[in-house]
Amino acid sequence: MATQIQGAKIVTEEIENSAGANPYSITLGTESTTTGGTAIDFTGIPTGTSRIIVMLVGVSTSGTSNQQIQIGDSGGIETSGYLSTVSNNNAGATSFTAAYGLNDTVASAGVTHGNITLTLEDATNNTWTCTSLLARSDFTVVIHGAGSKSLSGELTQLRITMANGSDTFDANGGVNIQFQ
């Protein structure tokens, strides 16, 4: 004999937080192609965001500078105060203080794929954690990292760039974000 449950219904479109928004809604940004420039900026990240996933597909650079992510609030992108370490399956670890590091084994024209997750750990101090899992399809290496950073205000923007500030994106790859 089968058991029936009557009257049970989950409708996520009707779940709201105290601000009247659906906290389970995930917004996909607009993909940015990586065919030039020294940085890719995502701005206008809305108030109340607590998780951001950065997705890299076929990202390559013109040199050997480490790729990195910097976050910012309404005062701009912050370039100090990060506690971040990156490692891979072929070498030791590299620490970063000017950004969340993404790579520690970069080759000119190396091709990177994967996800980076930024999570709001403390809304009072605007403290964000970062975890990353990336791979280079041109070289047998898996890269992973983690870190944290506090901002003076709510996160509104992030930047993907290179540590030396002069290498450029040189492949027809893509970068996008999801936020919640």
N, C-alpha and C positions, 0 to 999 in steps of 0.2 A: 504494500500500500504506500503510495507516494504522499509525502507531507507537503502541504501547501501553506505558503505564507501569504496572507492577504493584507493589503493596506500598506505594504512597505514600498517606498519609492524614494530614490535619491535624485535630486535635481540640483546639480551644481550651479546652474545659471541663477538660482535663487539664493545661494549662500552669500551673505554679505558680512563685511567686517564693520566696525563702528563708524568708519568713514563712508559707508554705503557702497564700497567696491567689492568685487569678487576677489578674495585673496588667492584663489586657485587659478586665476587667469594667467596664461603665459603669452607674452607678446614677442613675436619674432621681428627683429630689426630688418633693415635693408642691407643686403649683402654689398660689401665693398670689394671690388677687384683689386688685386695686388700687382698692378702693372706699372708702378712708378711711385715716386715720392718716398720720403723718409719716415712718415708716420701715417697711421690710419686712426682717425678720431671718431668716437661715437659720443654724441652730445644729446642733451635733452632727455636723459634717463629720468623717469618721473619720480616724484616724491613717494616714499613708501616702498620703494623697491628693496627687496631683501635677498634676492639671488640673481646673479647674472652668469650666464654660460657664454663663453667666447668660443667660437668654433673656427678652426683653421682647416682649409682644404687646399693642398698644393701650394703652400706659401714658400717662397724662395727669396733670397736676398743677393745683392751684388757682391757682398764681401763675407767676412768671417766674424763679424760682430754678433754678440749674443742678442737674441730677440727678447723683448721684455714688454710688460704691461704696466702702465702707470694709471692711477685713479685720481679723481679730483672732485671738488665740490664747486660751488658757485664762485669761489675765489681762483679757480684754475687748476690745472694738473699739478700734482705734488711730485717732487723729484728727490725727496729724502724721507727718512724715517721708516723705510720698509725693512722687515726682517724676513728674508727669503733665501731658500736654498734649492738648488737644482742638481740632479744627479742623473746618470744614465747607466745602462748595463755594461758599458765598456770602459768607464773611467770613474774617478772620484767625484767629489761634489764641488760646486761653486756657489759662493754666497753673494747676495745682492743687497744693497741698501738704498739704491736710487730707484728701484722698481721691483715688481715681481719678476724674477728671471724665468724665462721659458726654455732656453737652450744652454747647454754648456759644451756642445760639440757642433759648431757651425762650420759648414764648408760653403764656399761660393757656389751658388746654384743648388745647394742642398734643398730638398723639398720636404716640408713639414706638414703633418696632418694631426688633428686631435682636438681635445676640449680642455678648456680652463674654466673652473667654477669659482666664482667669487660669492661668498656668503656673508651676510651681515651677522656678526657675532654679538654685538652690543650696540643697540640703537642710541643709548645715551651718549656714548663716546664715539659713535660712528666708526667702530672697529670692524674691519673686514678681514676675512681669511681667504686664502687662495690655495687651490689644489690644481695641479695640472697633470695630464697624461697625454704625451705626444709621441709621435714616431716619425722618423725620417725614412721615406720610401726609397731614397737613393742610397741608403747605407743601413745596415742592420743594427739599428739602435732604437731603444725605447727610452724616453726622457720623462722623468717625473719630478715634481717639485711641490713646495708648500711654503706658505708665508702668512704674514699678517701686517696690517697697517691701519692706523687710526687717522681719521680726517677731522677737521675742525667743524665741518657741517655735513649735511647729507650728500651722499655720492650723486653726482649729476652727469659725470662724463668719465670716459676712459680712453686711453691711447695705447696702440700697439706700435712699437718703434724698435730701433736698434740701440744698443748701449753706447756705441760711438757717435750716434746722431748723424752720421753721414752716409752709411750704406743705404741703399734703396731697395725697395721691393722690385723684383725683376721677372716674375713669372705670372702667368695668367691664372693665378689661384684666387681664392676668395676667403674673406673673413666676415663673420656675422655674429650677432649677439641675440640671445633670448633673455628676457628679464621677467621677473615675477615679483 
